[in-house]
Amino acid sequence: MKYIIFTFEGYGFPIAKHLLDEGQDVTVAIVEDEWDTLTKPEKRKYEPEEPFYTKRRLSLYKNIIPTVSAEKMVQHMKKIKNPKDYFVFFDFNHLFKFAEQVQDLDFNGNFPTEKDRLFEVDRDEAKDFVKKYYPHLQFANKKEFRTVHAAKKFLKDTEEVWVLKGKIYEAQTFIPTTNDPELAKHQVIETLEAFNEDYEEAGFILETKIPSVVEITPEKIYYDGVPLGMTINFENKPLGSGNLSMQTGCAADLVFPISMENRIHDIAFPPIVDKLAKKHKGLFIWDASLLINRQTGAIYFGEFCPNRPGYNSFFTELAAMPSVSHFFESVVQKRNPYLLGTVASSVTLFNLMRDPNERHILSGATIDFPDSIAKDVWPYDIYKKNKKDKTRIVGSDWHLAPITGSGETIDEAVRNLYKNVEKVAFAGVYYRPKSDYLSMDYPTSVLQRLRYGLQKKLYSLPFEVVF
């Protein structure tokens, strides 16, 4: 097949680069205006992207992969006479405007809708959906606020520990690092005061913190409504070792396929998910993060990635396959692309360097790695000054590049992962170390959560593991 990849923030660029390296025909379509990615509720409170960041975003993969505008690509696609020869991939569900324009043109692909996106944008709508259709999941208590002042007044008299969740992307989730109510409330209040404009723009939520939480995220994929396969993802979101410090998109993860006969399948994918999949053309992706109270065994709903890949998890899944094109060719043929018995891992390289004269991420520094590990390098934030130049950092985002490793056991996958990491050169790089990845010393580590799920018989593993 030929490939058309739509992107706004650049998640699809690493996939495009891998496909090109495999000899595939790939075109990348760029959504230039952020307005075109917004749902109706988001447009009511939209503030334009700063020109500085627009310029850097539109520089991603410059002189590495040619691009066209999304609008021009849609018009071109309407003229293609053999759409079945193509796979069109929308790398995020906020690209629904363009997906909806081409979903009836007989292309292979994935086609997120605005309704899918709203499950991610509107936390209340997602929770109402879960309450109605997910009988095994519970919800933490929550309080909604419009002002920081009102939240501070509420926190003054509470004896519980609360998690802070914003309603827009800029208002990040903050989880107190302590279970002491007094210390936790001070952490939340200081976060609210430091970023009050972001939290007050659309309001925010305080949700009771689940003690001794175990987070496990199952994902299931379909094609034209046919269930194909399922994976389990253990993700480390915080920046620091021990799951300390601020939240990131993904700092590291462990992903592997399992049988859909496991108990966790029925918890995460009630019959409504199959019904949703049958209403969607092409590739349909659904997950649900499960937050388990280790003390009581109660399972709580965390969040969805509704009808979109997770990142890094999609790269991690692809790393365990013979090729990236294997995934797309398999799903179109309604075959399970996952290889049972494989394991894959990732860690994100973060760019913590700052321009000494500006608040922005430093731009222009080089990143080097040998061709021998290119299959396991998934850079977001790169460009070249010209085609013969070294690969450089754009400075549009601090998530620089996920690195992956795979194998037939966790030890092999992680060993290969960190061998690859050692071959990447970038000044000022930060990543969570191997000792942390394989740690059993804190309750939220990857291996502690994996072992907990086994002990509770949520799943069985198609490979051997020794703790």
C-alpha positions in Angstrom: 0.0 0.0 0.0 0.9 3.7 -0.3 0.5 5.7 2.9 -1.0 9.1 3.6 -0.3 10.3 7.2 -2.1 13.3 8.7 -0.6 15.2 11.6 -0.8 18.4 13.6 1.7 18.0 16.4 3.9 15.5 14.7 3.1 12.2 16.3 2.9 10.6 12.8 6.3 11.7 11.6 8.3 8.9 13.3 5.9 6.4 11.7 6.3 8.0 8.3 10.1 7.9 8.6 10.1 4.2 9.5 7.8 3.5 6.6 10.1 5.4 4.2 13.1 3.5 5.6 11.2 0.3 4.7 10.9 1.5 1.1 7.2 2.5 1.3 5.5 5.3 -0.6 4.5 7.9 2.1 3.1 11.4 2.0 2.6 13.5 5.2 -0.2 16.0 5.3 0.2 18.9 7.9 -2.7 20.6 9.6 -1.3 24.1 9.8 -4.0 25.9 11.8 -4.8 24.7 15.3 -8.4 25.9 14.9 -8.9 23.0 12.6 -8.3 20.5 15.4 -10.7 21.9 17.9 -14.1 20.5 19.0 -17.0 23.0 19.3 -16.6 23.4 23.1 -12.9 24.0 22.6 -13.5 26.7 20.0 -15.6 28.8 22.5 -12.5 29.3 24.8 -9.7 29.1 22.2 -6.7 31.3 22.3 -4.5 31.4 19.2 -1.3 29.5 19.2 1.7 31.8 19.6 3.5 32.5 16.2 6.8 31.4 17.8 5.4 27.9 18.5 3.6 27.7 15.2 6.8 28.3 13.4 8.7 25.7 15.3 5.9 23.1 15.0 5.8 23.6 11.2 9.6 23.0 11.1 9.3 19.5 12.4 11.1 17.1 10.0 12.0 19.9 7.6 14.4 18.6 4.9 13.8 15.1 6.2 10.3 14.4 5.0 8.4 16.5 2.4 4.9 17.6 3.4 1.8 19.1 1.9 -1.1 21.0 3.6 -3.9 18.9 4.9 -6.4 20.9 2.9 -4.6 20.2 -0.4 -4.3 16.5 0.5 -8.0 16.2 1.1 -8.7 17.7 -2.3 -6.1 15.4 -3.9 -7.6 12.4 -2.3 -11.0 13.1 -3.8 -9.4 12.6 -7.2 -7.5 9.4 -6.5 -9.1 6.6 -8.6 -7.6 3.6 -6.7 -8.2 4.4 -3.0 -7.9 0.8 -1.9 -4.2 1.0 -2.8 -3.7 3.4 0.1 -3.8 3.5 3.9 -4.6 6.9 5.4 -3.5 7.3 9.0 -4.7 10.1 11.3 -2.2 10.1 14.1 -4.6 11.7 16.7 -8.3 12.0 17.2 -8.2 15.8 17.0 -7.9 15.3 13.2 -11.6 14.4 12.9 -12.4 17.4 10.6 -10.2 15.9 7.9 -11.0 12.3 8.6 -14.7 13.0 8.3 -14.1 14.5 4.8 -12.5 11.4 3.4 -14.0 8.5 5.3 -16.5 7.7 2.6 -13.9 7.7 -0.2 -13.1 4.0 0.1 -9.6 4.4 1.5 -8.2 1.9 4.0 -7.4 3.7 7.3 -8.6 5.0 10.6 -11.2 7.7 10.8 -11.7 9.4 14.2 -14.8 11.5 14.7 -15.6 14.6 16.7 -17.6 12.4 19.1 -14.5 10.3 19.7 -12.5 13.4 20.5 -15.1 14.7 22.9 -14.6 11.6 25.1 -11.1 12.9 25.7 -11.9 16.6 25.9 -15.0 16.4 28.1 -14.1 14.4 31.3 -17.7 14.5 32.5 -19.0 13.0 29.2 -16.4 10.2 29.4 -17.4 9.4 33.0 -21.1 9.4 32.2 -20.4 6.9 29.5 -18.3 4.7 31.8 -21.0 4.8 34.5 -23.6 3.7 32.1 -21.7 0.9 30.3 -18.7 -0.3 32.5 -20.2 -2.3 35.4 -16.8 -3.3 36.9 -15.5 0.3 37.3 -15.9 2.8 40.2 -15.2 6.5 40.4 -13.3 8.6 42.9 -15.2 11.4 44.6 -14.8 14.7 42.8 -15.4 18.4 43.2 -15.6 21.0 40.4 -14.3 24.5 40.7 -14.2 27.6 38.5 -11.8 29.7 40.7 -8.6 29.0 42.7 -10.1 31.0 45.6 -13.0 28.6 45.9 -10.7 25.5 45.8 -8.5 26.9 48.5 -11.5 27.5 50.7 -12.6 23.9 50.2 -9.1 22.4 50.8 -8.8 24.4 54.0 -11.2 22.1 55.8 -10.7 18.7 54.1 -8.8 15.8 55.6 -8.5 13.8 52.3 -5.8 13.9 49.7 -6.9 15.3 46.3 -5.6 15.0 42.8 -5.8 18.2 40.6 -7.1 17.8 37.1 -7.5 20.6 34.5 -10.1 20.7 31.7 -7.7 21.9 29.0 -4.3 20.6 27.9 -2.3 23.4 29.4 -3.9 22.7 32.9 -1.9 19.6 33.7 -2.9 16.8 36.1 -1.1 17.1 39.4 -0.9 14.2 41.8 0.5 15.0 45.3 3.7 13.2 46.0 2.6 12.6 49.6 -0.3 10.9 51.3 -0.2 13.3 54.3 -3.4 15.5 53.9 -1.8 18.7 55.1 1.3 18.4 53.0 -0.8 17.3 50.0 -3.2 20.3 50.2 -0.2 22.7 50.2 1.2 21.0 47.1 -2.1 21.4 45.3 -2.7 25.0 46.4 0.8 26.0 45.3 0.2 24.4 41.9 -3.1 26.2 41.5 -1.5 29.5 42.4 1.5 29.0 40.1 -0.7 28.2 37.1 -4.0 29.9 38.1 -4.7 31.2 34.6 -4.5 27.8 33.0 -6.8 26.1 35.6 -9.3 29.0 35.7 -9.7 29.2 31.9 -12.1 26.3 31.8 -12.4 25.3 35.4 -10.8 22.3 37.1 -11.5 19.2 39.2 -10.3 17.9 42.5 -10.6 14.2 42.7 -9.8 12.0 45.7 -6.5 10.3 45.4 -6.6 6.5 45.3 -4.2 5.1 47.9 -1.6 2.6 46.8 -2.8 2.9 43.2 -1.9 0.3 40.5 -2.4 1.6 37.0 -2.8 -0.8 34.1 -4.0 0.2 30.6 -5.5 -2.5 28.2 -5.9 -1.6 24.6 -8.0 -3.3 21.9 -8.0 -2.8 18.1 -10.6 -3.6 15.4 -10.9 -3.3 11.7 -14.3 -2.7 10.2 -15.8 -3.8 13.5 -13.8 -7.1 13.6 -11.8 -7.5 16.9 -8.2 -8.3 16.0 -6.0 -8.1 19.1 -5.3 -6.7 22.6 -2.3 -5.3 24.4 -1.5 -4.4 28.0 0.4 -1.2 28.7 2.3 -0.3 32.0 3.2 3.4 31.6 5.4 5.6 33.7 4.1 9.1 33.3 6.1 11.2 35.8 9.4 12.6 34.7 11.5 11.3 37.6 12.7 7.9 38.8 10.4 6.4 41.4 7.5 8.1 39.6 8.4 11.5 41.1 8.1 15.0 39.8 5.8 16.4 37.1 3.6 14.4 34.6 4.8 13.9 31.1 3.1 12.5 28.0 5.0 9.2 28.6 8.4 8.8 30.3 8.6 5.0 29.8 6.4 2.0 29.2 6.2 -1.8 28.9 3.7 -3.2 26.3 2.9 -6.8 25.3 0.0 -8.5 23.5 -2.2 -10.9 25.5 -5.2 -13.2 24.7 -8.6 -11.6 24.7 -9.7 -14.5 26.9 -8.1 -12.8 30.0 -10.3 -11.4 32.8 -9.0 -7.9 32.3 -10.5 -7.9 28.8 -14.1 -8.0 30.1 -13.4 -5.3 32.7 -11.9 -2.9 30.2 -14.0 -3.7 27.1 -17.7 -4.3 27.9 -20.1 -5.0 25.0 -20.6 -1.3 24.2 -17.0 -1.1 22.9 -17.7 -3.8 20.2 -20.8 -1.8 19.3 -18.8 1.4 18.9 -16.3 -0.4 16.8 -19.0 -1.7 14.4 -20.1 1.9 13.8 -16.6 3.0 12.7 -15.0 2.2 9.4 -11.5 0.8 9.3 -9.0 0.8 12.2 -10.7 1.5 15.5 -8.5 1.8 18.7 -9.9 1.8 22.2 -8.3 1.7 25.7 -9.1 2.5 29.3 -6.7 3.1 32.1 -7.7 1.1 35.1 -6.7 2.5 38.6 -6.8 -0.3 41.2 -6.8 0.4 44.9 -4.2 -2.1 46.1 -5.8 -2.1 49.6 -9.3 -2.9 48.6 -9.1 -4.3 45.1 -11.6 -1.7 43.8 -11.0 -0.8 40.2 -11.5 2.9 39.2 -11.8 4.5 35.8 -8.8 6.7 34.8 -9.1 8.0 31.3 -9.6 7.1 27.6 -7.5 7.5 24.5 -10.7 7.2 22.4 -10.1 6.0 18.9 -6.5 7.0 18.7 -3.1 5.4 19.4 -1.4 6.1 22.7 2.2 7.5 22.6 4.7 6.0 23.3 2.6 2.8 23.4 2.0 2.7 19.6 5.7 3.0 18.9 6.4 0.3 21.5 3.9 -2.0 19.9 5.4 -1.5 16.5 8.9 -2.2 17.8 8.0 -5.8 18.5 6.8 -6.4 14.9 8.8 -7.3 11.8 8.2 -3.9 10.4 5.8 -0.9 10.7 4.2 -1.8 7.4 3.4 -5.3 8.9 1.0 -3.6 11.3 -1.0 -1.7 8.6 -1.0 -4.6 6.1 -2.2 -7.0 8.8 -5.1 -4.9 10.0 -6.4 -4.3 6.5 -6.5 -8.1 6.0 -8.3 -8.3 9.4 -5.4 -10.3 10.9 -4.0 -9.7 14.4 -0.8 -7.8 13.9 0.6 -8.6 17.4 2.9 -11.5 17.9 1.9 -13.3 21.1 4.9 -14.0 23.2 6.8 -10.8 22.3 7.5 -7.9 24.7 8.5 -4.3 24.0 9.7 -1.4 26.1 10.4 2.3 25.6 11.9 5.2 27.4 11.6 8.8 26.3 14.7 11.0 25.8 13.8 14.5 27.2 15.4 17.7 26.0 15.9 19.8 29.2 18.2 22.3 27.7 17.0 25.9 27.6 18.1 28.9 25.6 20.1 31.0 28.1 18.5 34.2 26.9 15.0 32.8 26.4 12.4 30.6 28.2 12.2 28.4 25.2 13.7 25.0 24.7 17.1 25.2 23.0 16.9 24.8 19.3 19.6 23.7 16.7 21.6 21.2 18.8 22.4 17.9 17.1 21.2 14.5 17.9 23.2 11.5 16.6 22.5 7.8 16.4 23.8 5.0 14.1 21.6 3.5 11.3 21.9 0.2 13.1 19.4 1.3 15.8 17.1 3.5 13.5 14.3 0.9 13.8 14.1 1.7 17.5 14.4 5.5 17.4 11.2 7.5 17.1 12.1 11.2 17.2 9.4 13.9 17.4 11.4 17.1 17.5 13.9 17.1 14.6 14.8 18.9 11.4 17.8 19.5 9.1 19.0 22.9 7.8 19.5 21.1 4.5 19.3 17.6 3.2 23.0 17.0 3.9 23.0 18.5 7.3 23.1 16.6 10.6 19.9 15.9 12.4 19.0 18.8 14.8 16.5 19.7 17.5 13.6 22.0 16.6 12.8 22.9 20.2 9.1 22.7 19.8 8.6 20.3 22.7 10.7 18.7 25.5 9.6 15.2 24.4 12.6 14.6 22.1 12.5 10.9 21.1 11.1 7.7 22.4 13.6 4.8 22.1 12.4 1.2 22.0 13.7 -2.3 22.6 12.0 -5.7 22.1 12.5 -9.4 22.8 10.8 -12.6 24.0 11.2 -11.6 27.7 11.1 -8.4 29.8 14.8 -8.7 30.6 15.7 -9.1 26.9 13.4 -6.2 25.8 14.8 -3.8 28.5 18.4 -4.9 27.9 18.0 -4.1 24.2 16.2 -0.9 25.0 19.1 0.5 27.0 21.7 -0.7 24.6 19.9 1.5 22.0 19.7 4.4 24.4 23.5 4.3 25.0 24.1 4.8 21.3 22.1 8.1 21.1 24.1 11.2 21.6 22.5 14.5 22.6 23.9 17.1 25.0 21.7 17.6 28.1 19.5 14.6 27.5 17.5 13.1 30.4 15.8 9.7 30.6 14.7 7.3 33.4 17.5 4.8 33.9 17.5 1.0 33.6 17.7 0.6 37.4 14.4 2.4 37.8 12.7 0.6 34.9 13.5 -2.8 36.5 13.0 -1.7 40.1 10.9 -3.5 42.7 11.6 -0.9 45.3 8.5 1.2 45.0 4.8 0.2 44.7 4.1 2.0 41.4 7.0 0.6 39.5 6.3 -1.3 36.2 7.3 -4.7 37.6 5.3 -4.2 40.9 2.2 -3.4 38.9 2.8 -6.3 36.5 3.1 -8.7 39.5 0.0 -7.3 41.2 -2.1 -8.1 38.1 -0.8 -11.6 38.0 -1.5 -12.1 41.7 -5.1 -10.9 41.2 -5.5 -13.2 38.1 -6.4 -10.2 35.9 -4.3 -11.8 33.1 -1.8 -14.5 32.4 1.5 -13.9 30.6 2.5 -15.5 27.3 6.1 -15.3 28.3 8.2 -16.1 31.4 9.0 -13.5 34.0 11.1 -13.7 37.2 10.6 -11.0 39.9 
